[in-house]
Amino acid sequence: MPDLLCMGEPMLELNAQRPGPDGRVLYLEGHGGDTSNAAICAARQGASVGYVTAIGEDKPGDSFMRLWAAEGVDTATVVRTAGAPTGLYVVTHDEQGHAFTFYRAGSAASRYAPRDVPEAAIRAARILHVSGISQAISTSACDAVFQAIAVAKAAGVKVSYDTNLRLSLWPAARAAAVIHAAIAQADIALPSLDDARALTGLESPEAIAEFYLRLGCPLVLLKQGKDGVMVATPEGREVIPPCRVQAVDATGAGDAFAGAFLARVLAGDAPLEAARYANACAALSTTGYGAVAPLPRPAQVRALLAGGQSGSR
Protein backbone atom coordinates (compact mmCIF):
# COMPACT_ATOMS: atom_id res chain seq x y z
CA MET A 1 0.00 0.00 0.00
CA PRO A 2 1.26 3.57 -0.71
CA ASP A 3 2.73 5.65 2.12
CA LEU A 4 1.11 8.84 0.80
CA LEU A 5 -2.48 9.06 -0.42
CA CYS A 6 -3.58 12.24 -2.18
CA MET A 7 -7.30 12.89 -2.59
CA GLY A 8 -9.10 15.28 -4.91
CA GLU A 9 -10.00 16.09 -8.50
CA PRO A 10 -7.67 15.69 -11.50
CA MET A 11 -8.40 17.92 -14.49
CA LEU A 12 -7.22 18.01 -18.08
CA GLU A 13 -5.25 21.24 -18.60
CA LEU A 14 -5.12 23.58 -21.62
CA ASN A 15 -2.36 26.14 -21.00
CA ALA A 16 -2.08 29.25 -23.17
CA GLN A 17 1.36 29.75 -24.73
CA ARG A 18 2.98 33.01 -25.82
CA PRO A 19 1.31 34.47 -28.96
CA GLY A 20 3.04 33.66 -32.23
CA PRO A 21 4.13 36.24 -34.84
CA ASP A 22 0.60 36.23 -36.25
CA GLY A 23 -0.92 36.89 -32.82
CA ARG A 24 -2.51 33.47 -32.50
CA VAL A 25 -2.39 31.74 -29.13
CA LEU A 26 -1.86 28.00 -29.03
CA TYR A 27 -2.78 25.87 -26.02
CA LEU A 28 -0.56 23.16 -24.59
CA GLU A 29 -2.50 20.11 -23.42
CA GLY A 30 -1.47 18.76 -20.06
CA HIS A 31 -2.70 17.44 -16.75
CA GLY A 32 -3.63 19.31 -13.60
CA GLY A 33 -5.64 19.17 -10.42
CA ASP A 34 -3.90 20.30 -7.26
CA THR A 35 -3.63 17.02 -5.37
CA SER A 36 -2.83 15.07 -8.53
CA ASN A 37 0.04 17.49 -9.16
CA ALA A 38 1.22 16.98 -5.58
CA ALA A 39 1.02 13.20 -5.95
CA ILE A 40 3.10 13.22 -9.13
CA CYS A 41 5.66 15.58 -7.63
CA ALA A 42 5.99 13.36 -4.55
CA ALA A 43 6.39 10.30 -6.76
CA ARG A 44 9.13 12.04 -8.77
CA GLN A 45 10.96 12.66 -5.50
CA GLY A 46 10.87 8.94 -4.76
CA ALA A 47 7.84 8.61 -2.46
CA SER A 48 5.35 5.75 -2.55
CA VAL A 49 2.14 7.50 -3.63
CA GLY A 50 -1.47 6.63 -4.46
CA TYR A 51 -4.35 8.76 -5.67
CA VAL A 52 -7.95 8.80 -4.43
CA THR A 53 -10.52 10.16 -6.87
CA ALA A 54 -13.18 9.43 -9.48
CA ILE A 55 -12.67 10.12 -13.17
CA GLY A 56 -14.82 9.60 -16.22
CA GLU A 57 -14.77 6.63 -18.54
CA ASP A 58 -13.59 9.03 -21.25
CA LYS A 59 -10.45 9.95 -23.17
CA PRO A 60 -9.23 12.49 -20.57
CA GLY A 61 -9.71 9.83 -17.89
CA ASP A 62 -7.73 7.35 -19.97
CA SER A 63 -5.02 9.97 -20.33
CA PHE A 64 -4.78 10.36 -16.56
CA MET A 65 -4.53 6.62 -16.05
CA ARG A 66 -1.61 6.52 -18.48
CA LEU A 67 0.01 9.52 -16.79
CA TRP A 68 -0.22 8.07 -13.29
CA ALA A 69 1.10 4.72 -14.50
CA ALA A 70 4.07 6.44 -16.14
CA GLU A 71 4.75 8.50 -13.02
CA GLY A 72 4.51 5.59 -10.61
CA VAL A 73 1.34 6.79 -8.86
CA ASP A 74 -0.78 3.88 -7.63
CA THR A 75 -4.33 3.93 -9.07
CA ALA A 76 -5.94 1.16 -7.02
CA THR A 77 -8.13 3.79 -5.33
CA VAL A 78 -9.18 5.56 -8.55
CA VAL A 79 -12.86 5.02 -9.48
CA ARG A 80 -13.91 5.15 -13.15
CA THR A 81 -17.43 6.57 -13.44
CA ALA A 82 -19.68 6.01 -16.45
CA GLY A 83 -21.81 8.96 -17.50
CA ALA A 84 -19.74 11.63 -15.73
CA PRO A 85 -16.82 13.44 -17.35
CA THR A 86 -13.29 14.16 -16.22
CA GLY A 87 -12.97 17.90 -15.52
CA LEU A 88 -11.06 20.41 -17.64
CA TYR A 89 -9.54 23.85 -17.09
CA VAL A 90 -7.88 26.55 -19.20
CA VAL A 91 -4.90 28.63 -18.02
CA THR A 92 -4.32 32.12 -19.44
CA HIS A 93 -1.56 34.61 -18.62
CA ASP A 94 -1.25 38.40 -18.40
CA GLU A 95 0.74 41.04 -16.50
CA GLN A 96 -1.13 40.13 -13.30
CA GLY A 97 -0.09 36.47 -13.51
CA HIS A 98 -2.10 33.41 -14.47
CA ALA A 99 -5.86 32.89 -14.43
CA PHE A 100 -7.98 29.74 -14.54
CA THR A 101 -11.26 28.96 -16.28
CA PHE A 102 -12.81 25.69 -15.09
CA TYR A 103 -15.22 23.27 -16.75
CA ARG A 104 -16.03 20.81 -13.98
CA ALA A 105 -19.82 20.89 -13.47
CA GLY A 106 -21.03 17.34 -12.92
CA SER A 107 -17.54 15.87 -13.10
CA ALA A 108 -16.95 12.36 -11.83
CA ALA A 109 -14.87 13.71 -8.94
CA SER A 110 -17.64 16.10 -7.91
CA ARG A 111 -19.94 13.07 -7.48
CA TYR A 112 -17.52 11.37 -5.11
CA ALA A 113 -19.18 10.62 -1.74
CA PRO A 114 -18.34 9.18 1.70
CA ARG A 115 -19.40 5.72 0.54
CA ASP A 116 -16.53 5.81 -1.98
CA VAL A 117 -13.78 6.49 0.56
CA PRO A 118 -11.17 3.64 0.52
CA GLU A 119 -10.89 3.24 4.27
CA ALA A 120 -8.50 0.27 4.26
CA ALA A 121 -6.03 2.07 2.00
CA ILE A 122 -6.13 5.17 4.20
CA ARG A 123 -5.49 3.12 7.34
CA ALA A 124 -2.47 1.55 5.64
CA ALA A 125 -0.97 4.91 4.61
CA ARG A 126 1.36 7.16 6.59
CA ILE A 127 0.01 10.51 5.30
CA LEU A 128 -3.32 11.58 3.76
CA HIS A 129 -3.12 14.79 1.70
CA VAL A 130 -6.26 16.79 0.82
CA SER A 131 -7.09 20.39 -0.07
CA GLY A 132 -9.72 23.08 -0.13
CA ILE A 133 -10.47 22.24 -3.74
CA SER A 134 -11.03 18.60 -2.74
CA GLN A 135 -13.87 19.90 -0.57
CA ALA A 136 -15.14 22.79 -2.70
CA ILE A 137 -16.26 20.86 -5.76
CA SER A 138 -19.45 19.51 -4.17
CA THR A 139 -21.16 18.80 -0.86
CA SER A 140 -20.68 15.05 -1.26
CA ALA A 141 -16.97 15.49 -2.05
CA CYS A 142 -16.61 17.74 0.99
CA ASP A 143 -18.22 15.10 3.19
CA ALA A 144 -15.99 12.43 1.66
CA VAL A 145 -12.88 14.40 2.62
CA PHE A 146 -14.10 14.75 6.20
CA GLN A 147 -14.78 11.00 6.24
CA ALA A 148 -11.27 10.30 4.96
CA ILE A 149 -9.78 12.60 7.60
CA ALA A 150 -11.76 10.84 10.34
CA VAL A 151 -10.52 7.44 9.16
CA ALA A 152 -6.94 8.71 9.04
CA LYS A 153 -7.08 10.26 12.51
CA ALA A 154 -8.56 7.13 14.04
CA ALA A 155 -5.75 5.07 12.52
CA GLY A 156 -2.93 7.42 13.55
CA VAL A 157 -2.30 8.47 9.93
CA LYS A 158 -1.07 12.05 9.57
CA VAL A 159 -3.25 14.52 7.67
CA SER A 160 -1.86 17.21 5.37
CA TYR A 161 -4.10 20.06 4.19
CA ASP A 162 -3.47 22.67 1.48
CA THR A 163 -5.99 25.55 1.50
CA ASN A 164 -5.93 26.14 -2.30
CA LEU A 165 -8.81 28.59 -1.99
CA ARG A 166 -10.99 29.02 -5.08
CA LEU A 167 -13.77 31.51 -4.32
CA SER A 168 -15.35 30.78 -7.71
CA LEU A 169 -16.31 27.37 -6.29
CA TRP A 170 -17.93 28.35 -3.00
CA PRO A 171 -18.87 31.36 -0.82
CA ALA A 172 -16.09 32.83 1.33
CA ALA A 173 -17.89 32.16 4.61
CA ARG A 174 -18.47 28.49 3.80
CA ALA A 175 -14.92 28.09 2.53
CA ALA A 176 -13.48 29.52 5.74
CA ALA A 177 -15.70 27.38 7.95
CA VAL A 178 -14.95 24.14 6.11
CA ILE A 179 -11.24 24.75 5.59
CA HIS A 180 -10.65 25.77 9.19
CA ALA A 181 -12.63 22.80 10.49
CA ALA A 182 -10.38 20.54 8.42
CA ILE A 183 -7.13 22.26 9.40
CA ALA A 184 -8.11 21.93 13.06
CA GLN A 185 -7.81 18.15 12.51
CA ALA A 186 -4.67 18.31 10.35
CA ASP A 187 -1.08 17.61 11.32
CA ILE A 188 0.37 19.74 8.50
CA ALA A 189 -1.22 22.93 7.12
CA LEU A 190 -0.06 24.39 3.80
CA PRO A 191 -1.83 27.73 3.31
CA SER A 192 -0.67 30.38 0.86
CA LEU A 193 -0.45 33.94 2.15
CA ASP A 194 -3.17 35.20 -0.22
CA ASP A 195 -5.49 32.34 0.72
CA ALA A 196 -4.90 32.86 4.42
CA ARG A 197 -5.55 36.58 4.26
CA ALA A 198 -8.87 35.94 2.52
CA LEU A 199 -9.83 33.17 4.93
CA THR A 200 -8.79 34.78 8.22
CA GLY A 201 -9.02 38.52 7.62
CA LEU A 202 -5.50 38.82 9.03
CA GLU A 203 -2.61 40.51 7.21
CA SER A 204 0.73 39.68 8.79
CA PRO A 205 2.33 36.26 8.24
CA GLU A 206 3.10 36.00 11.94
CA ALA A 207 -0.55 36.54 12.93
CA ILE A 208 -1.72 34.07 10.29
CA ALA A 209 0.72 31.40 11.45
CA GLU A 210 -0.43 31.91 15.02
CA PHE A 211 -4.08 31.61 13.94
CA TYR A 212 -3.53 28.20 12.36
CA LEU A 213 -1.40 26.95 15.22
CA ARG A 214 -4.16 27.92 17.65
CA LEU A 215 -6.64 25.89 15.61
CA GLY A 216 -4.62 22.90 16.77
CA CYS A 217 -2.44 22.14 13.74
CA PRO A 218 1.12 21.63 15.04
CA LEU A 219 2.98 22.48 11.82
CA VAL A 220 2.13 25.37 9.49
CA LEU A 221 3.99 26.05 6.24
CA LEU A 222 2.88 29.49 5.06
CA LYS A 223 3.74 29.89 1.38
CA GLN A 224 4.57 33.55 0.66
CA GLY A 225 5.60 33.52 -3.01
CA LYS A 226 8.47 35.94 -3.60
CA ASP A 227 9.01 36.18 0.16
CA GLY A 228 9.65 32.47 0.65
CA VAL A 229 8.03 30.10 3.12
CA MET A 230 7.45 30.49 6.85
CA VAL A 231 7.75 27.27 8.84
CA ALA A 232 5.79 27.70 12.07
CA THR A 233 5.43 25.42 15.07
CA PRO A 234 4.44 26.15 18.67
CA GLU A 235 8.17 26.36 19.41
CA GLY A 236 9.02 29.05 16.87
CA ARG A 237 9.08 30.45 13.35
CA GLU A 238 11.64 30.40 10.55
CA VAL A 239 11.41 31.95 7.08
CA ILE A 240 13.09 30.15 4.19
CA PRO A 241 13.97 32.62 1.41
CA PRO A 242 12.87 31.97 -2.18
CA CYS A 243 15.16 30.51 -4.83
CA ARG A 244 16.20 32.59 -7.84
CA VAL A 245 15.05 31.02 -11.13
CA GLN A 246 13.79 32.20 -14.51
CA ALA A 247 10.08 31.72 -13.88
CA VAL A 248 7.64 31.60 -16.80
CA ASP A 249 4.53 29.94 -15.31
CA ALA A 250 3.63 29.56 -11.64
CA THR A 251 0.83 27.06 -12.30
CA GLY A 252 1.02 24.29 -9.72
CA ALA A 253 4.00 25.69 -7.79
CA GLY A 254 2.19 25.32 -4.47
CA ASP A 255 1.25 21.76 -5.37
CA ALA A 256 4.90 21.03 -6.16
CA PHE A 257 5.85 22.39 -2.75
CA ALA A 258 3.28 20.16 -1.03
CA GLY A 259 4.31 17.00 -2.88
CA ALA A 260 8.02 17.58 -2.39
CA PHE A 261 7.61 18.45 1.28
CA LEU A 262 5.56 15.33 2.03
CA ALA A 263 8.00 13.14 0.09
CA ARG A 264 10.93 14.41 2.12
CA VAL A 265 9.04 14.04 5.42
CA LEU A 266 8.32 10.42 4.47
CA ALA A 267 12.02 10.00 3.69
CA GLY A 268 12.86 11.10 7.23
CA ASP A 269 13.73 14.79 6.86
CA ALA A 270 12.93 17.21 9.66
CA PRO A 271 10.31 19.83 8.73
CA LEU A 272 12.83 22.64 8.09
CA GLU A 273 15.01 20.44 5.91
CA ALA A 274 11.97 19.17 4.01
CA ALA A 275 10.69 22.74 3.54
CA ARG A 276 14.02 23.93 2.11
CA TYR A 277 13.93 21.09 -0.41
CA ALA A 278 10.27 21.77 -1.26
CA ASN A 279 10.97 25.48 -1.68
CA ALA A 280 13.61 24.73 -4.32
CA CYS A 281 11.37 22.15 -6.00
CA ALA A 282 8.50 24.65 -6.24
CA ALA A 283 10.81 27.29 -7.73
CA LEU A 284 12.01 24.90 -10.43
CA SER A 285 8.42 23.97 -11.26
CA THR A 286 7.85 27.56 -12.45
CA THR A 287 10.56 27.35 -15.15
CA GLY A 288 8.32 25.56 -17.67
CA TYR A 289 4.69 25.64 -18.77
CA GLY A 290 1.97 23.50 -17.23
CA ALA A 291 1.49 21.90 -13.86
CA VAL A 292 3.17 18.54 -14.47
CA ALA A 293 5.83 18.73 -17.19
CA PRO A 294 8.19 21.08 -15.31
CA LEU A 295 8.08 19.15 -12.01
CA PRO A 296 11.76 18.50 -11.26
CA ARG A 297 13.64 15.36 -10.28
CA PRO A 298 15.77 15.18 -7.13
CA ALA A 299 19.06 15.81 -8.97
CA GLN A 300 17.74 19.15 -10.25
CA VAL A 301 16.50 20.16 -6.81
CA ARG A 302 19.79 19.21 -5.15
CA ALA A 303 21.72 21.16 -7.78
CA LEU A 304 19.70 24.31 -7.09
CA LEU A 305 20.13 23.88 -3.34
CA ALA A 306 23.87 23.31 -3.73
CA GLY A 307 24.14 26.48 -5.78
CA GLY A 308 22.85 28.49 -2.85
CA GLN A 309 20.68 30.62 -5.12
CA SER A 310 18.14 32.66 -3.24
CA GLY A 311 16.32 35.91 -3.74
CA SER A 312 13.35 37.17 -5.76
CA ARG A 313 12.05 34.90 -8.48
One Martini backbone bead per residue (centre of mass of N, CA, C, O) as a GRO file, in nm:
protein
  313
    1MET     BB    1   0.100   0.034   0.018
    2PRO     BB    2   0.085   0.356   0.026
    3ASP     BB    3   0.213   0.626   0.211
    4LEU     BB    4   0.070   0.825   0.005
    5LEU     BB    5  -0.245   1.002  -0.001
    6CYS     BB    6  -0.428   1.156  -0.260
    7MET     BB    7  -0.712   1.391  -0.267
    8GLY     BB    8  -0.934   1.454  -0.560
    9GLU     BB    9  -0.912   1.657  -0.867
   10PRO     BB   10  -0.865   1.590  -1.185
   11MET     BB   11  -0.739   1.788  -1.477
   12LEU     BB   12  -0.752   1.897  -1.773
   13GLU     BB   13  -0.504   2.091  -1.956
   14LEU     BB   14  -0.507   2.436  -2.095
   15ASN     BB   15  -0.216   2.618  -2.201
   16ALA     BB   16  -0.118   2.923  -2.265
   17GLN     BB   17   0.078   3.063  -2.499
   18ARG     BB   18   0.269   3.245  -2.667
   19PRO     BB   19   0.236   3.449  -2.908
   20GLY     BB   20   0.264   3.464  -3.225
   21PRO     BB   21   0.336   3.654  -3.501
   22ASP     BB   22   0.006   3.639  -3.565
   23GLY     BB   23  -0.133   3.625  -3.254
   24ARG     BB   24  -0.163   3.344  -3.192
   25VAL     BB   25  -0.298   3.102  -2.960
   26LEU     BB   26  -0.168   2.831  -2.802
   27TYR     BB   27  -0.242   2.504  -2.656
   28LEU     BB   28  -0.131   2.313  -2.388
   29GLU     BB   29  -0.151   1.990  -2.315
   30GLY     BB   30  -0.250   1.858  -1.989
   31HIS     BB   31  -0.210   1.819  -1.630
   32GLY     BB   32  -0.422   1.846  -1.337
   33GLY     BB   33  -0.464   1.908  -1.014
   34ASP     BB   34  -0.350   1.955  -0.713
   35THR     BB   35  -0.321   1.654  -0.591
   36SER     BB   36  -0.199   1.533  -0.844
   37ASN     BB   37   0.051   1.705  -0.857
   38ALA     BB   38   0.156   1.620  -0.577
   39ALA     BB   39   0.180   1.319  -0.636
   40ILE     BB   40   0.383   1.340  -0.870
   41CYS     BB   41   0.602   1.491  -0.719
   42ALA     BB   42   0.647   1.278  -0.500
   43ALA     BB   43   0.722   1.050  -0.694
   44ARG     BB   44   0.974   1.198  -0.819
   45GLN     BB   45   1.111   1.192  -0.517
   46GLY     BB   46   1.035   0.867  -0.420
   47ALA     BB   47   0.756   0.816  -0.339
   48SER     BB   48   0.478   0.646  -0.207
   49VAL     BB   49   0.189   0.670  -0.426
   50GLY     BB   50  -0.160   0.764  -0.413
   51TYR     BB   51  -0.495   0.789  -0.561
   52VAL     BB   52  -0.805   0.974  -0.482
   53THR     BB   53  -1.081   0.914  -0.706
   54ALA     BB   54  -1.283   1.035  -0.986
   55ILE     BB   55  -1.336   0.930  -1.326
   56GLY     BB   56  -1.392   0.907  -1.640
   57GLU     BB   57  -1.507   0.716  -1.927
   58ASP     BB   58  -1.261   0.874  -2.090
   59LYS     BB   59  -1.002   1.019  -2.246
   60PRO     BB   60  -0.897   1.185  -2.005
   61GLY     BB   61  -0.898   0.944  -1.813
   62ASP     BB   62  -0.698   0.773  -1.973
   63SER     BB   63  -0.468   0.979  -1.955
   64PHE     BB   64  -0.434   0.961  -1.648
   65MET     BB   65  -0.368   0.663  -1.625
   66ARG     BB   66  -0.107   0.688  -1.788
   67LEU     BB   67   0.034   0.896  -1.618
   68TRP     BB   68   0.040   0.748  -1.344
   69ALA     BB   69   0.192   0.504  -1.447
   70ALA     BB   70   0.448   0.664  -1.543
   71GLU     BB   71   0.483   0.802  -1.236
   72GLY     BB   72   0.405   0.589  -0.999
   73VAL     BB   73   0.092   0.603  -0.944
   74ASP     BB   74  -0.144   0.470  -0.763
   75THR     BB   75  -0.485   0.331  -0.885
   76ALA     BB   76  -0.664   0.158  -0.682
   77THR     BB   77  -0.836   0.442  -0.584
   78VAL     BB   78  -0.965   0.463  -0.869
   79VAL     BB   79  -1.262   0.580  -1.015
   80ARG     BB   80  -1.479   0.476  -1.271
   81THR     BB   81  -1.725   0.685  -1.441
   82ALA     BB   82  -2.022   0.663  -1.578
   83GLY     BB   83  -2.160   0.963  -1.711
   84ALA     BB   84  -1.889   1.119  -1.618
   85PRO     BB   85  -1.662   1.358  -1.633
   86THR     BB   86  -1.366   1.495  -1.685
   87GLY     BB   87  -1.210   1.760  -1.604
   88LEU     BB   88  -1.152   2.116  -1.703
   89TYR     BB   89  -0.883   2.359  -1.786
   90VAL     BB   90  -0.784   2.708  -1.829
   91VAL     BB   91  -0.479   2.886  -1.903
   92THR     BB   92  -0.394   3.224  -1.844
   93HIS     BB   93  -0.195   3.525  -1.936
   94ASP     BB   94  -0.059   3.815  -1.758
   95GLU     BB   95   0.060   4.079  -1.571
   96GLN     BB   96  -0.088   3.936  -1.309
   97GLY     BB   97  -0.069   3.642  -1.437
   98HIS     BB   98  -0.271   3.370  -1.364
   99ALA     BB   99  -0.565   3.207  -1.509
  100PHE     BB  100  -0.881   3.037  -1.449
  101THR     BB  101  -1.087   2.799  -1.636
  102PHE     BB  102  -1.370   2.602  -1.554
  103TYR     BB  103  -1.482   2.245  -1.635
  104ARG     BB  104  -1.680   2.066  -1.372
  105ALA     BB  105  -1.963   2.008  -1.409
  106GLY     BB  106  -2.041   1.686  -1.313
  107SER     BB  107  -1.809   1.546  -1.228
  108ALA     BB  108  -1.686   1.266  -1.102
  109ALA     BB  109  -1.554   1.397  -0.848
  110SER     BB  110  -1.819   1.556  -0.757
  111ARG     BB  111  -1.960   1.256  -0.691
  112TYR     BB  112  -1.815   1.204  -0.459
  113ALA     BB  113  -1.837   0.992  -0.157
  114PRO     BB  114  -1.823   0.839   0.143
  115ARG     BB  115  -1.869   0.549   0.015
  116ASP     BB  116  -1.582   0.577  -0.158
  117VAL     BB  117  -1.396   0.548   0.069
  118PRO     BB  118  -1.067   0.400   0.125
  119GLU     BB  119  -1.011   0.288   0.428
  120ALA     BB  120  -0.781   0.078   0.412
  121ALA     BB  121  -0.574   0.258   0.264
  122ILE     BB  122  -0.559   0.478   0.478
  123ARG     BB  123  -0.467   0.298   0.718
  124ALA     BB  124  -0.193   0.216   0.549
  125ALA     BB  125  -0.095   0.487   0.569
  126ARG     BB  126   0.092   0.791   0.663
  127ILE     BB  127  -0.044   0.998   0.450
  128LEU     BB  128  -0.297   1.251   0.408
  129HIS     BB  129  -0.393   1.444   0.115
  130VAL     BB  130  -0.558   1.761   0.105
  131SER     BB  131  -0.813   2.013   0.000
  132GLY     BB  132  -1.016   2.271  -0.076
  133ILE     BB  133  -1.095   2.155  -0.352
  134SER     BB  134  -1.185   1.875  -0.254
  135GLN     BB  135  -1.439   2.036  -0.102
  136ALA     BB  136  -1.566   2.247  -0.325
  137ILE     BB  137  -1.707   2.071  -0.564
  138SER     BB  138  -1.889   1.939  -0.326
  139THR     BB  139  -2.071   1.806  -0.075
  140SER     BB  140  -1.983   1.508  -0.106
  141ALA     BB  141  -1.678   1.565  -0.122
  142CYS     BB  142  -1.655   1.701   0.150
  143ASP     BB  143  -1.753   1.457   0.316
  144ALA     BB  144  -1.533   1.263   0.218
  145VAL     BB  145  -1.296   1.411   0.345
  146PHE     BB  146  -1.391   1.391   0.637
  147GLN     BB  147  -1.392   1.085   0.637
  148ALA     BB  148  -1.093   1.046   0.575
  149ILE     BB  149  -0.988   1.197   0.821
  150ALA     BB  150  -1.119   1.018   1.036
  151VAL     BB  151  -0.974   0.760   0.955
  152ALA     BB  152  -0.688   0.863   0.991
  153LYS     BB  153  -0.701   0.949   1.290
  154ALA     BB  154  -0.785   0.666   1.404
  155ALA     BB  155  -0.500   0.539   1.268
  156GLY     BB  156  -0.252   0.753   1.284
  157VAL     BB  157  -0.275   0.933   1.034
  158LYS     BB  158  -0.156   1.180   0.866
  159VAL     BB  159  -0.256   1.524   0.796
  160SER     BB  160  -0.282   1.710   0.493
  161TYR     BB  161  -0.335   2.075   0.420
  162ASP     BB  162  -0.452   2.262   0.139
  163THR     BB  163  -0.627   2.536   0.070
  164ASN     BB  164  -0.683   2.623  -0.220
  165LEU     BB  165  -0.846   2.882  -0.293
  166ARG     BB  166  -1.185   2.897  -0.458
  167LEU     BB  167  -1.432   3.138  -0.493
  168SER     BB  168  -1.582   3.012  -0.749
  169LEU     BB  169  -1.693   2.749  -0.573
  170TRP     BB  170  -1.736   2.926  -0.299
  171PRO     BB  171  -1.817   3.077  -0.030
  172ALA     BB  172  -1.628   3.233   0.201
  173ALA     BB  173  -1.766   3.132   0.462
  174ARG     BB  174  -1.762   2.831   0.391
  175ALA     BB  175  -1.466   2.799   0.336
  176ALA     BB  176  -1.365   2.878   0.617
  177ALA     BB  177  -1.519   2.668   0.782
  178VAL     BB  178  -1.412   2.411   0.643
  179ILE     BB  179  -1.106   2.457   0.642
  180HIS     BB  180  -1.078   2.500   0.954
  181ALA     BB  181  -1.195   2.227   1.036
  182ALA     BB  182  -0.970   2.065   0.896
  183ILE     BB  183  -0.712   2.194   1.019
  184ALA     BB  184  -0.784   2.113   1.315
  185GLN     BB  185  -0.709   1.795   1.214
  186ALA     BB  186  -0.430   1.860   1.131
  187ASP     BB  187  -0.064   1.824   1.096
  188ILE     BB  188  -0.060   1.983   0.811
  189ALA     BB  189  -0.022   2.317   0.689
  190LEU     BB  190  -0.074   2.482   0.340
  191PRO     BB  191  -0.080   2.793   0.314
  192SER     BB  192  -0.137   3.079   0.158
  193LEU     BB  193  -0.129   3.410   0.194
  194ASP     BB  194  -0.379   3.484   0.029
  195ASP     BB  195  -0.568   3.279   0.146
  196ALA     BB  196  -0.537   3.357   0.449
  197ARG     BB  197  -0.641   3.644   0.426
  198ALA     BB  198  -0.926   3.563   0.322
  199LEU     BB  199  -0.997   3.360   0.564
  200THR     BB  200  -0.906   3.555   0.831
  201GLY     BB  201  -0.834   3.882   0.797
  202LEU     BB  202  -0.536   3.874   0.797
  203GLU     BB  203  -0.195   3.995   0.729
  204SER     BB  204   0.023   3.877   0.891
  205PRO     BB  205   0.217   3.601   0.904
  206GLU     BB  206   0.229   3.569   1.211
  207ALA     BB  207  -0.080   3.575   1.264
  208ILE     BB  208  -0.150   3.340   1.081
  209ALA     BB  209   0.020   3.122   1.212
  210GLU     BB  210  -0.118   3.147   1.488
  211PHE     BB  211  -0.401   3.074   1.403
  212TYR     BB  212  -0.336   2.777   1.308
  213LEU     BB  213  -0.212   2.679   1.569
  214ARG     BB  214  -0.474   2.736   1.744
  215LEU     BB  215  -0.646   2.515   1.599
  216GLY     BB  216  -0.411   2.254   1.626
  217CYS     BB  217  -0.184   2.280   1.427
  218PRO     BB  218   0.166   2.193   1.453
  219LEU     BB  219   0.212   2.261   1.127
  220VAL     BB  220   0.316   2.553   0.940
  221LEU     BB  221   0.315   2.639   0.581
  222LEU     BB  222   0.379   2.958   0.462
  223LYS     BB  223   0.312   3.072   0.149
  224GLN     BB  224   0.498   3.375  -0.003
  225GLY     BB  225   0.649   3.350  -0.255
  226LYS     BB  226   0.884   3.599  -0.286
  227ASP     BB  227   0.912   3.545   0.051
  228GLY     BB  228   0.862   3.249   0.083
  229VAL     BB  229   0.876   3.038   0.382
  230MET     BB  230   0.690   2.962   0.667
  231VAL     BB  231   0.791   2.793   0.962
  232ALA     BB  232   0.546   2.672   1.200
  233THR     BB  233   0.550   2.640   1.553
  234PRO     BB  234   0.517   2.648   1.891
  235GLU     BB  235   0.844   2.707   1.908
  236GLY     BB  236   0.845   2.859   1.612
  237ARG     BB  237   1.013   3.057   1.352
  238GLU     BB  238   1.085   3.024   0.988
  239VAL     BB  239   1.243   3.171   0.703
  240ILE     BB  240   1.246   3.078   0.365
  241PRO     BB  241   1.394   3.165   0.100
  242PRO     BB  242   1.392   3.215  -0.215
  243CYS     BB  243   1.448   3.109  -0.541
  244ARG     BB  244   1.648   3.169  -0.824
  245VAL     BB  245   1.460   3.200  -1.127
  246GLN     BB  246   1.315   3.145  -1.453
  247ALA     BB  247   1.006   3.243  -1.464
  248VAL     BB  248   0.685   3.150  -1.655
  249ASP     BB  249   0.503   2.944  -1.457
  250ALA     BB  250   0.301   2.903  -1.154
  251THR     BB  251   0.165   2.650  -1.208
  252GLY     BB  252   0.169   2.435  -0.927
  253ALA     BB  253   0.377   2.525  -0.706
  254GLY     BB  254   0.225   2.448  -0.444
  255ASP     BB  255   0.205   2.147  -0.517
  256ALA     BB  256   0.506   2.094  -0.530
  257PHE     BB  257   0.562   2.160  -0.241
  258ALA     BB  258   0.383   1.947  -0.111
  259GLY     BB  259   0.503   1.691  -0.242
  260ALA     BB  260   0.798   1.737  -0.154
  261PHE     BB  261   0.757   1.758   0.147
  262LEU     BB  262   0.623   1.478   0.194
  263ALA     BB  263   0.853   1.310   0.078
  264ARG     BB  264   1.070   1.405   0.286
  265VAL     BB  265   0.925   1.318   0.540
  266LEU     BB  266   0.912   1.015   0.459
  267ALA     BB  267   1.240   1.009   0.443
  268GLY     BB  268   1.315   1.183   0.736
  269ASP     BB  269   1.283   1.471   0.743
  270ALA     BB  270   1.281   1.760   0.867
  271PRO     BB  271   1.084   2.027   0.822
  272LEU     BB  272   1.305   2.231   0.732
  273GLU     BB  273   1.443   2.050   0.525
  274ALA     BB  274   1.188   1.991   0.357
  275ALA     BB  275   1.124   2.293   0.291
  276ARG     BB  276   1.379   2.358   0.133
  277TYR     BB  277   1.332   2.154  -0.087
  278ALA     BB  278   1.043   2.248  -0.171
  279ASN     BB  279   1.122   2.535  -0.251
  280ALA     BB  280   1.302   2.447  -0.491
  281CYS     BB  281   1.094   2.279  -0.642
  282ALA     BB  282   0.887   2.507  -0.690
  283ALA     BB  283   1.071   2.691  -0.852
  284LEU     BB  284   1.128   2.489  -1.088
  285SER     BB  285   0.819   2.461  -1.174
  286THR     BB  286   0.831   2.770  -1.313
  287THR     BB  287   1.027   2.700  -1.584
  288GLY     BB  288   0.754   2.592  -1.701
  289TYR     BB  289   0.482   2.460  -1.858
  290GLY     BB  290   0.264   2.371  -1.643
  291ALA     BB  291   0.209   2.133  -1.380
  292VAL     BB  292   0.399   1.872  -1.469
  293ALA     BB  293   0.646   1.889  -1.665
  294PRO     BB  294   0.838   2.076  -1.458
  295LEU     BB  295   0.879   1.868  -1.260
  296PRO     BB  296   1.127   1.777  -1.068
  297ARG     BB  297   1.415   1.622  -0.986
  298PRO     BB  298   1.639   1.566  -0.742
  299ALA     BB  299   1.895   1.667  -0.894
  300GLN     BB  300   1.785   1.953  -0.947
  301VAL     BB  301   1.733   2.036  -0.656
  302ARG     BB  302   2.021   1.990  -0.546
  303ALA     BB  303   2.158   2.192  -0.735
  304LEU     BB  304   2.013   2.444  -0.634
  305LEU     BB  305   2.095   2.416  -0.338
  306ALA     BB  306   2.408   2.411  -0.390
  307GLY     BB  307   2.407   2.709  -0.521
  308GLY     BB  308   2.260   2.918  -0.325
  309GLN     BB  309   1.992   3.027  -0.453
  310SER     BB  310   1.861   3.350  -0.371
  311GLY     BB  311   1.552   3.528  -0.403
  312SER     BB  312   1.397   3.668  -0.645
  313ARG     BB  313   1.191   3.545  -0.910
   0.00000   0.00000   0.00000
